[in-house]
Amino acid sequence: MKKVYFLQTCDTCRRILKEVNADDFDKQEIKTNPITVAQLEEMYSFTNSYEGLFNKRAKLYREMDLKNQNLTEQDYKQHILDEYTFLKRPVFIVDNEIFVGNSKKTVESLKEKLNS
């Protein structure tokens, strides 16, 4: 299975999709086609952490002052389901591995996986 969750309006997502040549991926644009509970739970099964899937750089994170709240895993899950900007992106699932976010290290690991 090759799947990617991304945001079309995000320059970084578009750059990474091009960089890794995601033509043969099942693509899901999360603003127009929000992730489901089942999809989020599938991502969680790889990471065992909703916080690990959560985008703490989102503008809304600051606006809602979530940094100063004591959030539980369930809180992170609910925020991601309520607002697409809270999913750290892009999220690539390749076979039985997940690659979350846009750090250089994550993108390099993804490229290695795709080229192996």
C-alpha positions in Angstrom: 0.0 0.0 0.0 1.2 3.5 -0.9 -0.9 6.3 0.5 -0.2 10.0 1.1 -2.2 12.5 3.1 -1.4 16.1 2.1 -2.6 19.7 1.8 -2.8 21.0 -1.8 -2.2 24.6 -0.6 1.0 23.7 1.2 4.1 24.5 -0.8 6.2 22.1 1.3 3.7 19.2 0.7 3.7 19.9 -3.1 7.6 20.1 -3.1 7.9 16.8 -1.2 5.3 15.0 -3.4 7.3 16.1 -6.5 10.7 15.2 -4.8 9.7 11.6 -4.0 7.6 11.2 -7.3 4.3 10.2 -5.6 2.6 9.4 -8.9 1.8 5.8 -7.9 0.5 6.8 -4.5 -3.1 6.9 -3.5 -3.4 10.6 -2.7 -5.8 12.2 -0.2 -6.1 16.0 0.0 -7.1 16.5 3.6 -8.9 19.8 3.3 -11.4 18.7 0.6 -11.4 15.1 1.8 -11.0 15.1 5.6 -9.4 12.1 7.2 -11.8 9.6 8.9 -11.6 8.2 12.4 -10.5 4.8 10.8 -7.7 6.5 8.8 -6.5 8.4 11.9 -6.6 5.1 13.9 -4.6 3.4 11.1 -1.9 6.1 11.4 -2.0 5.8 15.1 -1.3 2.0 14.8 2.0 2.9 13.2 3.1 5.7 15.6 1.2 4.7 18.9 1.0 8.5 19.4 -1.6 11.0 18.4 0.7 13.7 19.6 3.3 12.4 17.1 0.7 13.0 14.3 -0.1 16.5 15.7 1.1 19.7 14.0 2.3 22.0 16.8 3.4 24.6 14.3 -0.2 25.2 13.1 -1.3 28.8 13.5 -4.5 27.6 15.2 -2.3 25.8 17.8 -1.1 29.2 19.0 -4.4 31.0 18.5 -6.2 28.4 20.7 -3.3 28.6 23.2 -3.1 24.8 23.2 0.6 24.9 24.2 -0.5 26.0 27.7 -3.0 23.3 28.1 -2.4 19.8 29.4 -3.5 17.8 26.3 -4.2 14.0 26.5 -3.8 11.6 23.6 -7.6 11.8 23.2 -7.4 15.6 23.0 -4.8 15.4 20.2 -7.0 12.8 18.3 -10.1 15.0 18.6 -8.3 18.2 17.5 -6.8 16.4 14.4 -10.3 15.1 13.5 -11.9 18.5 14.1 -9.4 20.6 12.2 -7.3 19.4 9.2 -4.5 21.8 10.0 -3.6 19.9 13.1 -2.4 16.8 11.1 1.4 17.0 10.7 1.9 16.7 7.0 2.5 15.2 4.6 1.8 11.7 6.0 3.1 8.9 3.8 2.2 5.2 4.4 4.4 2.8 2.4 3.7 -0.9 3.0 3.8 -1.2 6.8 5.8 2.0 7.5 4.7 5.6 8.2 6.5 8.8 7.5 5.1 11.8 9.2 6.0 15.4 8.6 8.4 17.3 6.4 11.7 17.1 8.3 14.8 16.4 6.2 15.4 13.2 8.1 11.8 12.0 7.5 11.9 12.8 3.7 15.3 11.0 3.4 14.0 7.9 5.2 11.0 7.9 2.8 13.3 8.2 -0.2 15.4 5.3 1.0 12.3 3.2 1.5 11.0 4.0 -2.0 14.3 3.2 -3.6 14.9 -0.1 -1.8 
